[in-house]
Amino acid sequence: MLTLNREKTGFILIFASALLVLGGILSNGPIPQDTAYHLFVDDRTIWSIPNFWNVITNTPFVIVGLLGLYKLRTPVKLKVLNEISTAYLLLFFGTFLVGFGSSYYHLEPNNQTLVWDRLPMSIAFMALFSIIIGEFISVRSGRALLYPLILAGILSVIYWRFSEVRGEGDLRFYALVQFYPILAIPIILACFQSRFTHVQTYWWLLLAYIIAKVFEHFDGEVYNTLGFISGHSLKHLTSALGMYVLLLFYQKRDYV
């Protein structure tokens, strides 16, 4: 009974948070991309690579993505739901692509190159959301929502880019796709029963995401304090570390 009441509360909170985020987004006018976003404090060129550390710190994404894809394709499989195996593949494939897309963006930060940073991030993020739905709420729902979520993520980036080209930059759809899961995922983790042990892995991943966003926000302050690496570079490393921890727990966990 307690579990049923908790799940009912979870559904109410998921629905209420969706309405809250949607209402907040739609109540605002178009949100253009702030050009100051592309101004990173550490722009040192090393070995002829501009913005060297912001570029090179994306390498761990490539490594973690490849490791995840390898583990999924070998006999020593990760503990995943076979019914939504495509979601795990897209999660690690998206992570792999983030390494290249983000590196490309940081070589010459602008709105055009930012597209290739955001597209793979959207794929990985939406795949993760589908996985959590499948593992905690319903395998059928996780499978049914995978491609619509991926499509929504991709379209949000495309819509933003074309709105910028028209001179009417609008990040609202992208913000909705990116921000809502951040509210929904903790609700799902707290209110629903996982099919696996080691549920804390997703909480660690969320913590890594929050720390990464803090590093991103205090890009200059971190660089001025440490003197050798910026907050944005640490954002990359922290995010990749979160994905690596997730990969480790996918190997260690078991079915409940």
Backbone bond lengths (Angstrom), bond angles and torsions (degrees), N, CA, C in turn:
res aa  C-N    CA-C-N  psi(-1)  N-CA   C-N-CA  omega(-1)  CA-C   N-CA-C  phi
1 M - - - 1.460 - - 1.534 110.53 -
2 L 1.349 114.28 -42.97 1.463 119.21 -179.97 1.528 110.73 -61.08
3 T 1.343 115.66 -40.73 1.469 120.08 179.24 1.514 111.35 -64.42
4 L 1.343 116.08 -41.34 1.461 120.32 179.84 1.525 110.79 -64.58
5 N 1.330 116.84 -41.56 1.467 120.34 178.40 1.525 111.30 -64.88
6 R 1.341 115.91 -38.37 1.454 119.56 179.37 1.527 110.81 -67.05
7 E 1.336 116.56 -40.50 1.464 119.96 178.30 1.523 111.11 -66.66
8 K 1.340 116.80 -39.06 1.461 120.13 176.86 1.524 110.38 -61.20
9 T 1.328 115.66 -43.65 1.473 119.98 176.12 1.517 110.50 -60.29
10 G 1.339 115.78 -40.30 1.458 120.40 179.39 1.513 112.28 -60.26
11 F 1.333 117.00 -46.31 1.466 120.37 179.35 1.525 111.41 -62.34
12 I 1.338 116.22 -40.39 1.469 120.11 178.59 1.521 110.50 -62.15
13 L 1.346 116.19 -45.17 1.461 120.39 -179.11 1.526 112.14 -66.64
14 I 1.324 116.41 -37.79 1.468 120.07 177.83 1.521 110.40 -62.80
15 F 1.329 115.32 -46.09 1.468 120.17 -179.71 1.527 110.67 -65.68
16 A 1.333 116.81 -44.25 1.469 120.90 -178.37 1.527 111.16 -64.96
17 S 1.332 116.94 -41.46 1.467 119.90 179.38 1.517 111.27 -66.78
18 A 1.352 116.65 -34.55 1.464 120.33 177.36 1.525 110.26 -63.42
19 L 1.332 116.15 -44.70 1.466 120.19 178.33 1.520 110.94 -64.23
20 L 1.337 116.38 -40.04 1.461 121.32 -179.21 1.527 111.15 -62.86
21 V 1.336 115.89 -48.25 1.471 119.99 -178.79 1.521 110.51 -66.93
22 L 1.337 116.59 -44.70 1.460 120.39 -179.76 1.523 110.94 -61.51
23 G 1.327 116.36 -44.34 1.461 119.89 178.61 1.513 112.01 -62.87
24 G 1.339 116.33 -41.59 1.458 119.85 179.29 1.508 112.78 -64.04
25 I 1.331 116.10 -40.14 1.471 120.95 179.85 1.524 110.87 -67.57
26 L 1.331 116.28 -46.74 1.464 120.11 -175.08 1.525 112.11 -73.49
27 S 1.321 118.13 -22.75 1.463 120.09 -179.80 1.525 112.00 -74.89
28 N 1.331 116.65 -14.16 1.459 121.32 177.27 1.518 110.27 -97.00
29 G 1.314 116.18 154.79 1.449 120.35 173.52 1.521 110.16 -77.52
30 P 1.329 117.48 -178.52 1.464 121.66 178.95 1.531 111.67 -53.71
31 I 1.329 115.65 140.28 1.469 121.47 -178.80 1.528 108.52 -114.25
32 P 1.326 118.34 104.18 1.471 120.02 179.37 1.522 111.15 -75.21
33 Q 1.319 115.77 159.44 1.455 120.57 176.31 1.524 109.92 -72.22
34 D 1.315 116.80 124.22 1.457 121.76 177.30 1.525 108.93 -69.55
35 T 1.323 117.74 121.92 1.468 120.89 -178.14 1.528 111.70 -65.27
36 A 1.333 117.19 -21.45 1.462 120.38 177.13 1.524 111.51 -66.49
37 Y 1.319 116.50 -16.91 1.466 121.31 177.78 1.525 111.21 -58.70
38 H 1.342 115.85 -30.14 1.465 120.59 -175.98 1.529 113.13 -85.13
39 L 1.307 117.38 0.15 1.464 120.79 -177.22 1.528 109.50 -96.29
40 F 1.308 116.44 99.97 1.460 121.92 -179.76 1.520 109.32 -101.55
41 V 1.319 115.03 142.94 1.457 118.95 -172.06 1.533 112.58 -68.80
42 D 1.320 117.50 -35.18 1.464 120.77 -177.57 1.533 109.42 -95.41
43 D 1.328 115.67 94.13 1.466 120.16 -178.72 1.528 111.52 -112.37
44 R 1.329 116.98 27.05 1.456 121.05 -178.55 1.533 111.61 -64.90
45 T 1.328 115.57 139.57 1.459 121.94 174.34 1.524 108.18 -99.82
46 I 1.327 116.47 122.58 1.459 122.84 179.85 1.527 108.17 -129.57
47 W 1.314 116.42 133.68 1.465 121.39 -177.78 1.532 111.22 52.91
48 S 1.314 115.53 39.05 1.477 123.92 178.21 1.523 113.18 67.18
49 I 1.331 117.49 13.40 1.468 121.11 178.03 1.520 108.31 -104.38
50 P 1.342 117.52 112.58 1.468 119.93 178.51 1.525 110.85 -66.74
51 N 1.327 115.42 148.71 1.470 120.44 179.56 1.535 110.78 52.44
52 F 1.321 114.75 44.99 1.469 122.44 -166.89 1.521 113.55 -48.77
53 W 1.332 117.58 -53.41 1.460 119.28 -172.53 1.524 112.77 -70.64
54 N 1.323 117.43 -33.08 1.465 119.53 175.69 1.524 111.64 -69.84
55 V 1.322 116.52 -24.17 1.466 121.01 176.89 1.526 110.42 -82.14
56 I 1.330 116.00 -52.03 1.465 120.46 -171.21 1.521 113.20 -70.52
57 T 1.335 117.24 -25.75 1.464 119.44 -179.38 1.522 112.48 -74.14
58 N 1.327 117.50 1.27 1.466 120.51 173.27 1.520 112.13 -86.64
59 T 1.331 117.17 -10.44 1.463 120.99 -179.03 1.529 113.28 -55.83
60 P 1.347 119.70 -39.87 1.469 119.21 178.49 1.526 114.11 -58.12
61 F 1.329 118.08 -29.78 1.467 119.36 176.64 1.524 110.46 -62.76
62 V 1.326 116.44 -42.51 1.464 120.88 178.75 1.524 109.92 -61.61
63 I 1.331 116.48 -44.36 1.464 121.26 -177.75 1.523 111.34 -65.18
64 V 1.336 116.71 -48.37 1.466 120.34 -179.28 1.528 110.42 -64.58
65 G 1.336 116.88 -41.02 1.460 120.02 178.00 1.510 112.13 -60.34
66 L 1.331 117.06 -44.98 1.462 121.18 178.73 1.524 111.66 -64.88
67 L 1.330 116.57 -41.44 1.465 120.30 178.35 1.528 110.91 -60.75
68 G 1.328 115.80 -43.73 1.448 119.81 179.63 1.520 112.09 -63.16
69 L 1.326 116.35 -44.35 1.469 120.31 178.73 1.520 110.83 -64.20
70 Y 1.341 116.86 -39.42 1.462 121.17 179.32 1.526 110.99 -64.07
71 K 1.329 115.58 -46.03 1.460 119.79 -179.02 1.528 111.72 -63.24
72 L 1.325 116.12 -34.62 1.460 119.38 -179.81 1.522 112.41 -72.20
73 R 1.334 117.31 -21.42 1.459 121.64 -175.19 1.524 113.80 -103.65
74 T 1.324 118.29 -0.22 1.454 121.56 -177.91 1.519 110.72 -106.99
75 P 1.341 117.50 163.48 1.470 119.97 179.56 1.528 113.46 -57.93
76 V 1.341 116.76 -32.38 1.466 119.92 177.66 1.527 107.50 -81.96
77 K 1.312 114.86 77.38 1.458 119.84 -171.97 1.513 112.12 -77.23
78 L 1.314 116.11 157.62 1.446 122.22 171.25 1.516 108.59 -75.22
79 K 1.318 116.09 157.56 1.470 120.55 176.76 1.526 108.17 -80.57
80 V 1.321 116.30 94.98 1.460 121.79 -178.32 1.526 109.47 -132.21
81 L 1.319 115.70 167.34 1.460 120.85 176.53 1.526 109.04 -84.44
82 N 1.313 116.97 117.35 1.464 120.44 -178.17 1.525 112.08 -60.55
83 E 1.338 115.94 -30.31 1.468 119.84 -177.58 1.530 112.45 -65.29
84 I 1.327 117.01 -24.82 1.461 120.25 179.04 1.532 109.83 -123.61
85 S 1.329 116.37 36.15 1.463 120.74 -178.06 1.526 111.96 -58.70
86 T 1.333 116.80 -31.36 1.468 120.18 179.22 1.521 111.32 -62.18
87 A 1.326 116.98 -33.68 1.464 120.34 -179.90 1.522 110.82 -64.68
88 Y 1.334 117.32 -40.62 1.468 120.59 178.20 1.530 110.32 -66.20
89 L 1.337 115.85 -40.10 1.467 119.79 177.14 1.528 110.84 -60.57
90 L 1.321 116.57 -44.62 1.466 120.66 -179.62 1.527 111.41 -68.39
91 L 1.332 116.48 -33.03 1.468 119.49 176.99 1.525 110.86 -60.49
92 F 1.324 116.58 -50.19 1.460 119.56 -177.05 1.528 112.44 -79.00
93 F 1.328 117.10 -29.30 1.458 119.40 174.21 1.523 110.09 -67.37
94 G 1.331 116.24 -41.67 1.456 120.38 176.71 1.515 111.23 -62.82
95 T 1.337 116.85 -40.69 1.466 121.18 177.18 1.524 110.46 -61.58
96 F 1.320 116.45 -43.26 1.466 122.05 176.87 1.529 110.71 -58.21
97 L 1.333 116.97 -45.39 1.456 121.28 -179.00 1.524 112.55 -69.55
98 V 1.341 116.43 -29.84 1.464 119.75 177.44 1.525 110.04 -56.86
99 G 1.324 116.94 -39.69 1.457 120.36 -179.87 1.513 112.67 -57.29
100 F 1.323 116.45 -40.51 1.463 120.57 -179.75 1.529 111.44 -80.72
101 G 1.338 116.28 -43.06 1.457 119.74 -177.80 1.511 112.18 -64.22
102 S 1.326 116.90 -43.41 1.456 120.55 179.70 1.525 111.37 -69.63
103 S 1.326 117.36 -37.29 1.471 120.60 176.61 1.523 110.36 -61.93
104 Y 1.326 115.29 -44.72 1.469 120.23 179.73 1.520 110.66 -61.07
105 Y 1.327 116.31 -42.67 1.457 120.50 178.92 1.525 111.21 -61.78
106 H 1.318 116.61 -45.47 1.461 119.67 -174.23 1.528 113.32 -74.25
107 L 1.324 117.81 -14.99 1.463 119.28 173.57 1.527 110.29 -65.29
108 E 1.330 115.88 -35.06 1.462 121.27 178.62 1.524 108.69 -151.79
109 P 1.329 117.21 82.29 1.466 120.87 -174.37 1.524 113.70 -64.82
110 N 1.325 116.22 118.89 1.464 123.06 174.13 1.524 107.66 -163.06
111 N 1.318 116.87 176.56 1.463 120.43 -177.21 1.526 112.94 -63.63
112 Q 1.334 116.46 -33.46 1.465 119.60 -178.78 1.527 110.93 -66.68
113 T 1.330 116.75 -47.06 1.462 119.46 -178.30 1.527 111.80 -76.04
114 L 1.327 117.13 -23.05 1.462 121.12 179.55 1.526 111.71 -63.07
115 V 1.318 116.50 -27.29 1.467 120.68 177.42 1.524 110.28 -55.86
116 W 1.342 116.96 -43.25 1.460 121.80 -175.37 1.524 112.10 -77.64
117 D 1.301 116.38 -12.85 1.463 121.69 171.13 1.519 109.75 -81.51
118 R 1.324 116.83 -43.58 1.460 121.04 -173.39 1.528 114.05 -79.46
119 L 1.321 117.67 -31.05 1.469 119.28 -178.75 1.530 112.71 -59.96
120 P 1.337 119.03 -54.30 1.477 117.56 179.59 1.516 113.42 -65.87
121 M 1.343 117.30 -32.17 1.457 119.28 176.53 1.519 110.70 -62.35
122 S 1.328 116.40 -39.86 1.460 120.63 179.56 1.527 111.01 -64.76
123 I 1.337 116.51 -39.82 1.465 120.39 178.94 1.525 110.45 -62.81
124 A 1.335 116.54 -49.12 1.469 120.41 -179.15 1.528 111.33 -63.54
125 F 1.324 116.21 -42.58 1.455 120.90 -176.42 1.521 111.47 -66.41
126 M 1.320 117.14 -44.00 1.455 120.35 -179.70 1.531 111.43 -70.25
127 A 1.330 117.43 -34.13 1.460 120.54 175.72 1.526 110.11 -63.90
128 L 1.334 116.87 -41.80 1.462 120.83 177.78 1.528 111.02 -62.21
129 F 1.303 117.32 -42.13 1.462 121.50 178.98 1.526 110.16 -61.48
130 S 1.314 116.90 -42.63 1.461 121.76 177.73 1.526 110.92 -62.76
131 I 1.332 116.92 -41.07 1.464 121.20 179.35 1.525 111.05 -62.00
132 I 1.317 116.42 -45.73 1.467 120.36 -178.36 1.530 110.51 -65.09
133 I 1.324 116.72 -39.64 1.474 119.69 175.22 1.525 109.85 -60.62
134 G 1.335 116.67 -44.66 1.459 121.21 -178.77 1.516 113.17 -65.91
135 E 1.328 117.24 -39.36 1.462 120.94 -176.96 1.523 113.18 -78.51
136 F 1.316 116.89 -27.69 1.464 119.73 -173.37 1.529 113.93 -108.75
137 I 1.317 117.58 -36.52 1.466 119.84 -173.93 1.523 111.39 -103.61
138 S 1.332 116.04 -62.46 1.460 119.92 -176.32 1.520 109.46 -160.73
139 V 1.344 115.93 127.54 1.464 120.07 177.32 1.525 109.96 -60.59
140 R 1.318 115.65 -41.12 1.467 119.79 -179.59 1.521 111.01 -62.24
141 S 1.329 117.09 -42.30 1.470 120.64 179.35 1.526 110.97 -66.65
142 G 1.343 116.60 -42.10 1.454 119.80 178.73 1.513 111.89 -60.72
143 R 1.329 116.30 -41.17 1.469 120.86 179.45 1.527 110.97 -69.69
144 A 1.340 116.53 -42.53 1.466 120.45 -177.66 1.523 111.81 -67.50
145 L 1.337 116.81 -31.64 1.462 120.31 -175.42 1.530 113.43 -89.17
146 L 1.322 117.74 -11.91 1.465 120.05 -174.48 1.520 112.77 -54.87
147 Y 1.315 117.55 -58.55 1.466 119.55 -175.15 1.527 112.94 -70.44
148 P 1.347 118.99 -38.65 1.472 117.59 173.47 1.530 112.81 -60.14
149 L 1.330 117.31 -38.26 1.468 120.15 178.58 1.527 111.15 -67.26
150 I 1.336 116.17 -44.55 1.468 120.30 177.98 1.518 110.04 -60.09
151 L 1.342 116.06 -45.14 1.463 120.70 -179.74 1.522 110.68 -62.78
152 A 1.333 116.55 -41.98 1.469 120.17 178.91 1.518 110.51 -61.52
153 G 1.328 117.19 -41.63 1.455 120.72 178.90 1.517 112.15 -62.62
154 I 1.330 116.31 -45.74 1.470 121.11 -179.60 1.528 110.58 -65.41
155 L 1.326 116.42 -45.10 1.464 120.59 -178.51 1.530 111.53 -65.19
156 S 1.328 116.51 -32.38 1.467 118.90 179.32 1.526 110.85 -63.76
157 V 1.342 116.46 -37.79 1.466 120.79 178.45 1.527 110.11 -71.17
158 I 1.340 116.07 -43.50 1.468 120.44 -179.92 1.524 110.46 -63.05
159 Y 1.334 116.48 -43.90 1.467 120.15 179.11 1.521 110.82 -60.80
160 W 1.344 116.20 -45.26 1.467 119.12 178.80 1.519 110.72 -59.05
161 R 1.336 116.68 -45.56 1.463 120.21 -176.10 1.528 111.35 -63.10
162 F 1.326 117.54 -45.35 1.459 119.88 -179.14 1.525 111.47 -69.24
163 S 1.323 117.02 -31.12 1.467 119.16 175.93 1.520 110.64 -66.87
164 E 1.326 117.58 -35.26 1.464 121.23 176.60 1.530 110.47 -67.80
165 V 1.326 116.82 -40.54 1.473 121.31 179.14 1.520 110.39 -61.34
166 R 1.336 117.18 -36.81 1.461 121.87 179.47 1.525 112.34 -77.96
167 G 1.311 116.29 -4.47 1.465 119.87 -177.94 1.503 113.14 80.12
168 E 1.334 116.94 16.84 1.468 121.96 179.91 1.520 109.33 -127.94
169 G 1.329 115.71 52.38 1.457 120.80 -174.74 1.521 113.80 -48.08
170 D 1.344 115.65 130.87 1.463 119.70 -176.56 1.532 109.78 -142.65
171 L 1.311 115.28 106.81 1.468 122.24 -179.44 1.530 113.17 -92.78
172 R 1.326 118.11 4.50 1.461 119.46 -171.18 1.530 113.05 -61.32
173 F 1.322 117.52 -44.82 1.455 121.29 -178.82 1.530 109.90 -64.35
174 Y 1.326 116.43 -42.62 1.460 120.82 178.39 1.533 110.36 -64.21
175 A 1.320 116.63 -41.31 1.466 120.91 178.71 1.526 110.88 -63.13
176 L 1.334 116.71 -39.23 1.457 121.25 178.78 1.525 110.61 -62.41
177 V 1.324 116.19 -48.24 1.461 121.74 -178.07 1.526 111.20 -64.52
178 Q 1.332 116.92 -35.56 1.451 120.69 -176.97 1.529 112.68 -83.84
179 F 1.324 116.92 -38.03 1.460 119.94 -171.26 1.523 113.14 -85.28
180 Y 1.328 118.07 -37.33 1.457 119.40 -175.72 1.536 113.27 -59.48
181 P 1.345 118.95 -46.35 1.471 117.63 178.14 1.517 113.91 -58.02
182 I 1.339 117.95 -29.02 1.461 120.57 178.99 1.521 110.89 -65.03
183 L 1.334 116.94 -29.40 1.458 121.38 174.51 1.528 111.55 -82.58
184 A 1.323 115.52 -39.95 1.468 120.02 -173.87 1.529 112.55 -73.89
185 I 1.325 117.65 -37.83 1.463 120.22 -174.83 1.538 112.52 -61.33
186 P 1.341 120.32 -47.80 1.474 118.37 177.28 1.529 112.97 -60.44
187 I 1.325 116.68 -34.70 1.467 120.08 177.48 1.523 109.90 -62.85
188 I 1.325 115.55 -45.13 1.472 120.58 -179.90 1.526 110.53 -63.42
189 L 1.328 116.88 -44.61 1.464 120.63 -179.08 1.527 111.35 -62.47
190 A 1.329 116.83 -36.22 1.463 121.05 -175.31 1.528 113.11 -82.95
191 C 1.326 117.05 -28.83 1.468 119.91 -169.95 1.527 115.21 -107.33
192 F 1.331 117.57 -11.84 1.461 119.43 -176.66 1.522 111.11 -123.29
193 Q 1.333 115.43 154.71 1.457 122.41 -177.66 1.528 110.45 -89.41
194 S 1.331 116.27 127.62 1.459 120.61 178.33 1.523 110.95 -77.00
195 R 1.301 116.55 155.16 1.458 121.81 173.98 1.520 111.76 -84.34
196 F 1.343 116.57 -0.99 1.460 121.28 -176.99 1.526 110.91 -129.24
197 T 1.326 114.96 162.57 1.455 121.45 170.03 1.534 108.68 -81.35
198 H 1.328 116.79 179.90 1.462 123.00 178.08 1.528 112.44 57.49
199 V 1.326 114.92 45.22 1.469 120.33 179.49 1.530 111.33 -61.98
200 Q 1.343 115.97 -23.99 1.468 119.47 -176.79 1.519 113.29 -61.17
201 T 1.332 116.86 -16.17 1.470 119.39 -179.86 1.520 111.80 -56.54
202 Y 1.335 117.08 -39.32 1.459 119.95 -178.61 1.527 111.38 -72.60
203 W 1.330 116.51 -31.68 1.460 118.82 174.59 1.521 110.79 -67.26
204 W 1.333 117.09 -38.89 1.466 120.41 175.61 1.519 110.88 -63.14
205 L 1.338 116.29 -38.78 1.462 119.89 178.51 1.524 110.84 -64.65
206 L 1.333 116.96 -42.05 1.468 120.64 176.80 1.520 111.23 -63.01
207 L 1.321 116.55 -40.25 1.459 120.06 178.14 1.528 110.41 -62.93
208 A 1.328 116.61 -42.25 1.464 120.17 177.95 1.527 110.49 -61.84
209 Y 1.335 116.35 -38.69 1.468 120.59 179.23 1.531 110.24 -64.24
210 I 1.333 116.87 -44.03 1.466 120.63 -179.42 1.529 110.67 -64.19
211 I 1.331 116.33 -44.46 1.465 120.14 178.63 1.523 110.20 -62.03
212 A 1.339 116.07 -40.47 1.463 120.16 179.00 1.527 111.13 -61.79
213 K 1.327 116.96 -41.32 1.465 120.19 178.91 1.529 111.56 -66.54
214 V 1.330 116.69 -34.45 1.463 120.21 176.63 1.529 109.71 -65.54
215 F 1.328 116.54 -44.99 1.467 120.42 176.94 1.525 110.51 -58.90
216 E 1.339 116.20 -42.31 1.462 120.68 -179.59 1.524 110.44 -62.07
217 H 1.322 116.21 -43.62 1.468 120.34 -177.29 1.528 111.52 -65.76
218 F 1.318 115.73 -38.42 1.469 120.57 -178.26 1.522 111.12 -102.20
219 D 1.310 115.05 43.54 1.465 121.95 -178.51 1.524 112.00 -52.39
220 G 1.322 116.74 -55.50 1.458 121.67 -176.86 1.514 113.16 -69.86
221 E 1.325 116.39 -40.06 1.461 120.11 -178.77 1.531 111.22 -62.71
222 V 1.335 115.62 -40.40 1.467 119.45 178.67 1.528 110.36 -65.27
223 Y 1.330 115.82 -42.57 1.465 119.75 -179.52 1.530 111.11 -65.17
224 N 1.311 117.00 -41.46 1.463 120.58 179.71 1.522 111.76 -66.81
225 T 1.331 116.34 -30.37 1.459 120.64 179.93 1.531 112.16 -79.19
226 L 1.340 115.49 -47.79 1.463 119.65 -176.26 1.524 112.61 -84.19
227 G 1.336 116.21 -35.91 1.446 120.51 175.01 1.510 116.28 83.43
228 F 1.333 117.83 -11.98 1.467 119.08 -177.44 1.530 113.34 -126.71
229 I 1.325 117.56 -15.11 1.464 120.43 179.63 1.525 108.65 -148.17
230 S 1.327 116.43 147.02 1.463 121.58 -175.38 1.521 111.65 -96.70
231 G 1.319 114.91 167.71 1.452 120.01 176.76 1.513 112.38 -62.58
232 H 1.333 117.24 -35.79 1.462 119.43 -178.09 1.522 111.42 -68.67
233 S 1.318 116.36 -38.32 1.467 119.08 176.45 1.525 110.53 -64.42
234 L 1.329 116.81 -40.31 1.462 120.52 177.25 1.525 111.22 -66.99
235 K 1.314 116.55 -29.51 1.470 120.08 174.14 1.522 110.38 -58.65
236 H 1.336 116.60 -46.63 1.462 120.61 179.03 1.530 110.98 -59.52
237 L 1.323 116.26 -47.84 1.461 120.98 -176.76 1.524 111.40 -64.98
238 T 1.331 117.06 -40.45 1.460 120.94 -179.64 1.522 111.22 -67.07
239 S 1.330 116.82 -41.92 1.466 121.12 179.32 1.525 110.86 -63.77
240 A 1.331 116.54 -44.08 1.461 120.68 179.15 1.527 110.74 -65.22
241 L 1.333 116.65 -37.73 1.461 120.50 177.61 1.525 110.53 -63.06
242 G 1.322 116.66 -40.19 1.462 120.38 177.14 1.518 111.73 -59.21
243 M 1.338 116.86 -41.89 1.461 120.84 178.37 1.529 111.28 -68.17
244 Y 1.319 116.90 -34.71 1.464 119.72 178.27 1.525 110.96 -67.77
245 V 1.323 117.00 -40.74 1.463 121.03 176.49 1.529 109.63 -61.58
246 L 1.327 116.68 -41.38 1.467 120.76 177.15 1.529 110.50 -59.50
247 L 1.324 116.32 -43.51 1.472 121.22 179.33 1.528 110.58 -61.86
248 L 1.322 117.55 -42.77 1.463 121.19 179.04 1.522 111.27 -60.93
249 F 1.320 116.41 -44.04 1.461 120.03 -179.02 1.523 111.77 -70.24
250 Y 1.323 117.51 -29.62 1.461 119.84 174.93 1.530 110.39 -62.79
251 Q 1.322 117.44 -27.65 1.470 120.86 177.24 1.531 111.74 -81.96
252 K 1.326 117.00 -34.02 1.474 120.39 -173.46 1.525 113.91 -87.30
253 R 1.312 117.46 -27.40 1.459 120.00 -173.13 1.522 111.46 -71.52
254 D 1.312 115.74 169.65 1.469 121.63 178.42 1.513 108.82 -143.17
255 Y 1.327 115.87 170.64 1.448 120.62 178.97 1.527 110.44 -73.88
256 V 1.313 115.66 142.53 1.469 120.24 179.42 1.530 109.37 -71.96
